[in-house]
Amino acid sequence: MEAKITKQQEFRIKMNKRLDSVRSFFKILFRNKLTGFSVIFIAFLIFVAIFAPYLAPYPDEGQGWINLGNKFLSPGWAHPFGTDEMGRDLFSRIIFGARISLVVSTITIAVR
């Protein structure tokens, strides 16, 4: 007598196969510590680039707005990396720079 497989059991079998393939992919990926660290670092950069307006302490200055009242401030709690000659927060500029770096690297890889 042949046992019938229900739709739910069939779905579970397919999902288990997919989970096993995902697990084996990550196991192979993180086998080398440098590769695992690189994947985590790139994922962090992508996260920072996407959420730059929310993560930057001074999003307007990160996008290039000038604030001459804050020229050449040294690093401190308000400006972790200090400010430049235009009074822009350097930490915010670095966060927004992640966007540009990722776009340029993606275009470079796509053209290649």
TIDREN-52872 format. One record per atom (N, C-alpha, C): residue number from 1; atom name; x, z, y. Coordinates in Angstrom, 3 decimals, m for minus. Example, Ala and Ser with C-alpha at 12.3 -4.5 7.8 and 13.67 -1.06 7.14 Angstrom:
2
[1, N, [13.190, 7.800, m5.690]]
[1, CA, [12.300, 7.800, m4.500]]
[1, C, [13.200, 7.800, m3.300]]
[2, N, [12.850, 7.080, m2.250]]
[2, CA, [13.670, 7.140, m1.060]]
[2, C, [12.900, 7.870, 0.030]]
! end
This chain:
112
[1, N, [0.833, 0.000, m1.171]]
[1, CA, [0.000, 0.000, 0.000]]
[1, C, [0.889, 0.000, 1.250]]
[2, N, [0.545, m0.803, 2.183]]
[2, CA, [1.336, m0.984, 3.393]]
[2, C, [0.805, m0.078, 4.503]]
[3, N, [1.721, 0.655, 5.141]]
[3, CA, [1.316, 1.550, 6.229]]
[3, C, [1.192, 0.743, 7.518]]
[4, N, [0.111, 0.986, 8.243]]
[4, CA, [m0.092, 0.286, 9.504]]
[4, C, [0.543, 1.074, 10.635]]
[5, N, [1.143, 0.324, 11.530]]
[5, CA, [1.769, 0.931, 12.701]]
[5, C, [0.832, 0.748, 13.882]]
[6, N, [0.534, 1.864, 14.532]]
[6, CA, [m0.355, 1.793, 15.690]]
[6, C, [0.416, 1.299, 16.913]]
[7, N, [m0.332, 0.939, 17.935]]
[7, CA, [0.293, 0.464, 19.171]]
[7, C, [1.183, 1.545, 19.784]]
[8, N, [0.738, 2.787, 19.718]]
[8, CA, [1.507, 3.890, 20.281]]
[8, C, [2.822, 4.073, 19.518]]
[9, N, [2.789, 3.987, 18.212]]
[9, CA, [4.011, 4.110, 17.419]]
[9, C, [4.957, 2.939, 17.701]]
[10, N, [4.401, 1.760, 17.862]]
[10, CA, [5.209, 0.585, 18.168]]
[10, C, [5.887, 0.740, 19.533]]
[11, N, [5.130, 1.266, 20.480]]
[11, CA, [5.683, 1.508, 21.815]]
[11, C, [6.817, 2.530, 21.751]]
[12, N, [6.626, 3.611, 20.986]]
[12, CA, [7.663, 4.628, 20.850]]
[12, C, [8.924, 4.060, 20.215]]
[13, N, [8.772, 3.215, 19.229]]
[13, CA, [9.928, 2.597, 18.569]]
[13, C, [10.707, 1.741, 19.568]]
[14, N, [9.982, 0.936, 20.368]]
[14, CA, [10.638, 0.096, 21.369]]
[14, C, [11.355, 0.947, 22.418]]
[15, N, [10.712, 2.004, 22.865]]
[15, CA, [11.327, 2.857, 23.882]]
[15, C, [12.558, 3.571, 23.336]]
[16, N, [12.517, 4.007, 22.097]]
[16, CA, [13.680, 4.649, 21.488]]
[16, C, [14.848, 3.677, 21.388]]
[17, N, [14.575, 2.421, 21.056]]
[17, CA, [15.636, 1.424, 20.998]]
[17, C, [16.239, 1.197, 22.380]]
[18, N, [15.380, 1.131, 23.395]]
[18, CA, [15.880, 0.946, 24.756]]
[18, C, [16.705, 2.144, 25.206]]
[19, N, [16.225, 3.338, 24.907]]
[19, CA, [16.969, 4.544, 25.283]]
[19, C, [18.323, 4.593, 24.583]]
[20, N, [18.350, 4.198, 23.330]]
[20, CA, [19.621, 4.173, 22.608]]
[20, C, [20.589, 3.180, 23.229]]
[21, N, [20.092, 2.032, 23.647]]
[21, CA, [20.984, 1.054, 24.270]]
[21, C, [21.471, 1.543, 25.628]]
[22, N, [20.610, 2.222, 26.388]]
[22, CA, [21.032, 2.778, 27.684]]
[22, C, [22.050, 3.886, 27.473]]
[23, N, [21.813, 4.742, 26.498]]
[23, CA, [22.763, 5.820, 26.201]]
[23, C, [24.111, 5.263, 25.784]]
[24, N, [24.113, 4.259, 24.937]]
[24, CA, [25.382, 3.680, 24.502]]
[24, C, [26.091, 2.988, 25.670]]
[25, N, [25.332, 2.365, 26.585]]
[25, CA, [25.935, 1.749, 27.761]]
[25, C, [26.644, 2.797, 28.606]]
[26, N, [25.979, 3.910, 28.893]]
[26, CA, [26.599, 4.952, 29.703]]
[26, C, [27.739, 5.640, 28.965]]
[27, N, [27.633, 5.756, 27.661]]
[27, CA, [28.719, 6.352, 26.886]]
[27, C, [29.971, 5.490, 26.989]]
[28, N, [29.797, 4.170, 26.886]]
[28, CA, [30.934, 3.254, 27.015]]
[28, C, [31.455, 3.269, 28.451]]
[29, N, [30.543, 3.289, 29.409]]
[29, CA, [30.930, 3.251, 30.815]]
[29, C, [31.737, 4.478, 31.213]]
[30, N, [31.335, 5.643, 30.766]]
[30, CA, [31.996, 6.879, 31.157]]
[30, C, [33.081, 7.320, 30.172]]
[31, N, [33.412, 6.481, 29.239]]
[31, CA, [34.497, 6.799, 28.312]]
[31, C, [35.819, 6.924, 29.074]]
[32, N, [36.027, 6.020, 30.016]]
[32, CA, [37.201, 6.072, 30.874]]
[32, C, [36.834, 6.878, 32.118]]
[33, N, [37.594, 7.918, 32.418]]
[33, CA, [37.256, 8.804, 33.532]]
[33, C, [37.313, 8.088, 34.881]]
[34, N, [38.274, 7.190, 35.042]]
[34, CA, [38.398, 6.470, 36.305]]
[34, C, [37.196, 5.551, 36.525]]
[35, N, [36.731, 4.907, 35.476]]
[35, CA, [35.556, 4.050, 35.590]]
[35, C, [34.322, 4.871, 35.940]]
[36, N, [34.158, 5.996, 35.304]]
[36, CA, [33.023, 6.870, 35.597]]
[36, C, [33.046, 7.366, 37.021]]
[37, N, [34.230, 7.774, 37.490]]
[37, CA, [34.352, 8.229, 38.874]]
[37, C, [34.037, 7.096, 39.842]]
[38, N, [34.505, 5.894, 39.540]]
[38, CA, [34.263, 4.741, 40.412]]
[38, C, [32.779, 4.423, 40.511]]
[39, N, [32.070, 4.485, 39.408]]
[39, CA, [30.634, 4.222, 39.413]]
[39, C, [29.905, 5.262, 40.265]]
[40, N, [30.270, 6.509, 40.107]]
[40, CA, [29.642, 7.574, 40.890]]
[40, C, [29.964, 7.407, 42.375]]
[41, N, [31.203, 7.058, 42.703]]
[41, CA, [31.603, 6.879, 44.094]]
[41, C, [30.865, 5.709, 44.743]]
[42, N, [30.740, 4.596, 44.032]]
[42, CA, [30.023, 3.438, 44.569]]
[42, C, [28.542, 3.763, 44.742]]
[43, N, [27.969, 4.489, 43.803]]
[43, CA, [26.564, 4.902, 43.939]]
[43, C, [26.395, 5.811, 45.164]]
[44, N, [27.359, 6.695, 45.404]]
[44, CA, [27.316, 7.557, 46.587]]
[44, C, [27.398, 6.725, 47.869]]
[45, N, [28.289, 5.735, 47.908]]
[45, CA, [28.404, 4.875, 49.085]]
[45, C, [27.117, 4.099, 49.347]]
[46, N, [26.503, 3.614, 48.293]]
[46, CA, [25.237, 2.891, 48.444]]
[46, C, [24.169, 3.828, 48.993]]
[47, N, [24.117, 5.057, 48.492]]
[47, CA, [23.165, 6.049, 48.987]]
[47, C, [23.390, 6.332, 50.467]]
[48, N, [24.653, 6.522, 50.854]]
[48, CA, [24.975, 6.796, 52.261]]
[48, C, [24.602, 5.609, 53.133]]
[49, N, [24.877, 4.400, 52.658]]
[49, CA, [24.564, 3.199, 53.451]]
[49, C, [23.057, 3.035, 53.643]]
[50, N, [22.297, 3.306, 52.621]]
[50, CA, [20.844, 3.150, 52.720]]
[50, C, [20.244, 4.196, 53.655]]
[51, N, [20.687, 5.424, 53.530]]
[51, CA, [20.102, 6.514, 54.305]]
[51, C, [20.940, 6.912, 55.519]]
[52, N, [21.749, 5.996, 56.048]]
[52, CA, [22.618, 6.293, 57.197]]
[52, C, [21.859, 6.832, 58.406]]
[53, N, [20.713, 6.264, 58.792]]
[53, CA, [20.025, 6.810, 59.970]]
[53, C, [19.562, 8.264, 59.797]]
[54, N, [19.366, 8.679, 58.541]]
[54, CA, [18.898, 10.049, 58.285]]
[54, C, [20.059, 11.017, 58.071]]
[55, N, [21.216, 10.510, 57.627]]
[55, CA, [22.365, 11.366, 57.339]]
[55, C, [23.273, 11.575, 58.544]]
[56, N, [23.328, 10.600, 59.426]]
[56, CA, [24.230, 10.687, 60.577]]
[56, C, [23.708, 11.716, 61.575]]
[57, N, [24.596, 12.592, 62.062]]
[57, CA, [24.141, 13.597, 63.031]]
[57, C, [23.733, 12.990, 64.372]]
[58, N, [24.330, 11.866, 64.750]]
[58, CA, [24.015, 11.172, 66.003]]
[58, C, [23.778, 9.692, 65.688]]
[59, N, [22.595, 9.339, 65.177]]
[59, CA, [22.376, 7.956, 64.739]]
[59, C, [22.497, 6.929, 65.861]]
[60, N, [22.119, 7.286, 67.086]]
[60, CA, [22.242, 6.334, 68.190]]
[60, C, [23.710, 6.017, 68.478]]
[61, N, [24.545, 7.040, 68.475]]
[61, CA, [25.965, 6.828, 68.722]]
[61, C, [26.619, 6.111, 67.550]]
[62, N, [26.102, 6.306, 66.347]]
[62, CA, [26.622, 5.614, 65.180]]
[62, C, [26.372, 4.122, 65.253]]
[63, N, [25.317, 3.737, 65.941]]
[63, CA, [24.986, 2.322, 66.082]]
[63, C, [25.629, 1.710, 67.316]]
[64, N, [26.385, 2.485, 68.087]]
[64, CA, [27.134, 1.930, 69.198]]
[64, C, [26.706, 2.367, 70.582]]
[65, N, [25.705, 3.222, 70.698]]
[65, CA, [25.286, 3.685, 72.026]]
[65, C, [26.393, 4.503, 72.654]]
[66, N, [26.573, 4.341, 73.939]]
[66, CA, [27.646, 5.007, 74.673]]
[66, C, [27.135, 6.335, 75.243]]
[67, N, [27.983, 7.360, 75.169]]
[67, CA, [27.680, 8.674, 75.729]]
[67, C, [28.928, 9.166, 76.459]]
[68, N, [29.116, 8.744, 77.689]]
[68, CA, [30.347, 9.033, 78.424]]
[68, C, [30.560, 10.514, 78.704]]
[69, N, [29.538, 11.309, 78.569]]
[69, CA, [29.684, 12.747, 78.770]]
[69, C, [30.468, 13.427, 77.659]]
[70, N, [30.637, 12.757, 76.532]]
[70, CA, [31.333, 13.334, 75.376]]
[70, C, [32.649, 12.626, 75.071]]
[71, N, [33.323, 12.103, 76.067]]
[71, CA, [34.564, 11.363, 75.841]]
[71, C, [35.657, 12.259, 75.273]]
[72, N, [36.333, 11.764, 74.240]]
[72, CA, [37.518, 12.393, 73.651]]
[72, C, [37.338, 13.857, 73.287]]
[73, N, [36.193, 14.214, 72.749]]
[73, CA, [36.004, 15.591, 72.281]]
[73, C, [36.769, 15.784, 70.977]]
[74, N, [37.371, 16.938, 70.812]]
[74, CA, [38.099, 17.222, 69.578]]
[74, C, [37.109, 17.573, 68.475]]
[75, N, [37.552, 17.514, 67.231]]
[75, CA, [36.650, 17.850, 66.127]]
[75, C, [36.128, 19.281, 66.231]]
[76, N, [34.877, 19.435, 65.881]]
[76, CA, [34.247, 20.751, 65.908]]
[76, C, [32.943, 20.689, 65.130]]
[77, N, [32.134, 21.723, 65.262]]
[77, CA, [30.876, 21.766, 64.511]]
[77, C, [29.910, 20.679, 64.967]]
[78, N, [29.880, 20.386, 66.262]]
[78, CA, [28.954, 19.383, 66.779]]
[78, C, [29.394, 17.969, 66.421]]
[79, N, [30.707, 17.738, 66.422]]
[79, CA, [31.271, 16.420, 66.104]]
[79, C, [32.395, 16.630, 65.097]]
[80, N, [32.104, 16.533, 63.783]]
[80, CA, [33.102, 16.868, 62.750]]
[80, C, [34.415, 16.095, 62.851]]
[81, N, [34.378, 14.822, 63.297]]
[81, CA, [35.606, 14.038, 63.435]]
[81, C, [35.965, 13.797, 64.899]]
[82, N, [35.237, 14.394, 65.807]]
[82, CA, [35.474, 14.214, 67.227]]
[82, C, [34.733, 12.992, 67.766]]
[83, N, [35.089, 12.600, 69.003]]
[83, CA, [34.454, 11.436, 69.614]]
[83, C, [35.541, 10.486, 70.119]]
[84, N, [35.142, 9.245, 70.379]]
[84, CA, [36.095, 8.241, 70.850]]
[84, C, [36.057, 8.118, 72.373]]
[85, N, [36.708, 7.075, 72.907]]
[85, CA, [36.807, 6.902, 74.363]]
[85, C, [35.474, 6.577, 75.016]]
[86, N, [34.465, 6.191, 74.236]]
[86, CA, [33.132, 5.910, 74.775]]
[86, C, [32.176, 7.075, 74.538]]
[87, N, [32.672, 8.161, 73.944]]
[87, CA, [31.851, 9.326, 73.685]]
[87, C, [31.013, 9.225, 72.429]]
[88, N, [31.306, 8.248, 71.569]]
[88, CA, [30.530, 8.067, 70.338]]
[88, C, [31.078, 8.967, 69.238]]
[89, N, [30.191, 9.544, 68.461]]
[89, CA, [30.565, 10.433, 67.360]]
[89, C, [31.215, 9.613, 66.257]]
[90, N, [32.452, 9.968, 65.883]]
[90, CA, [33.186, 9.198, 64.887]]
[90, C, [32.603, 9.354, 63.487]]
[91, N, [32.096, 10.527, 63.168]]
[91, CA, [31.491, 10.734, 61.852]]
[91, C, [30.266, 9.834, 61.673]]
[92, N, [29.435, 9.739, 62.694]]
[92, CA, [28.264, 8.861, 62.626]]
[92, C, [28.689, 7.405, 62.516]]
[93, N, [29.753, 7.034, 63.215]]
[93, CA, [30.236, 5.653, 63.157]]
[93, C, [30.762, 5.319, 61.769]]
[94, N, [31.419, 6.279, 61.111]]
[94, CA, [31.922, 6.052, 59.752]]
[94, C, [30.762, 5.890, 58.781]]
[95, N, [29.730, 6.709, 58.927]]
[95, CA, [28.560, 6.596, 58.053]]
[95, C, [27.908, 5.231, 58.213]]
[96, N, [27.736, 4.772, 59.448]]
[96, CA, [27.151, 3.453, 59.668]]
[96, C, [28.098, 2.340, 59.249]]
[97, N, [29.397, 2.610, 59.274]]
[97, CA, [30.378, 1.626, 58.812]]
[97, C, [30.273, 1.349, 57.323]]
[98, N, [29.733, 2.295, 56.567]]
[98, CA, [29.538, 2.077, 55.129]]
[98, C, [28.587, 0.911, 54.889]]
[99, N, [27.600, 0.751, 55.745]]
[99, CA, [26.667, m0.374, 55.622]]
[99, C, [27.398, m1.702, 55.746]]
[100, N, [28.205, m1.804, 56.774]]
[100, CA, [28.927, m3.047, 57.024]]
[100, C, [29.880, m3.342, 55.872]]
[101, N, [30.581, m2.333, 55.404]]
[101, CA, [31.522, m2.521, 54.296]]
[101, C, [30.826, m3.015, 53.037]]
[102, N, [29.680, m2.441, 52.727]]
[102, CA, [28.959, m2.873, 51.524]]
[102, C, [28.416, m4.283, 51.670]]
[103, N, [27.924, m4.648, 52.838]]
[103, CA, [27.423, m6.013, 53.048]]
[103, C, [28.558, m7.019, 52.906]]
[104, N, [29.693, m6.739, 53.541]]
[104, CA, [30.824, m7.662, 53.479]]
[104, C, [31.329, m7.793, 52.038]]
[105, N, [31.459, m6.684, 51.320]]
[105, CA, [31.946, m6.754, 49.942]]
[105, C, [30.957, m7.480, 49.034]]
[106, N, [29.662, m7.281, 49.249]]
[106, CA, [28.650, m7.983, 48.444]]
[106, C, [28.700, m9.487, 48.709]]
[107, N, [28.825, m9.873, 49.964]]
[107, CA, [28.919, m11.303, 50.290]]
[107, C, [30.183, m11.904, 49.701]]
[108, N, [31.285, m11.176, 49.781]]
[108, CA, [32.537, m11.666, 49.228]]
[108, C, [32.433, m11.893, 47.726]]
[109, N, [31.837, m10.967, 47.033]]
[109, CA, [31.681, m11.110, 45.578]]
[109, C, [30.713, m12.243, 45.251]]
[110, N, [29.659, m12.387, 46.044]]
[110, CA, [28.664, m13.433, 45.796]]
[110, C, [29.247, m14.823, 46.020]]
[111, N, [30.089, m14.979, 47.038]]
[111, CA, [30.688, m16.284, 47.343]]
[111, C, [31.730, m16.651, 46.318]]
[112, N, [32.445, m15.709, 45.858]]
[112, CA, [33.525, m15.929, 44.904]]
[112, C, [32.982, m16.553, 43.672]]
! end
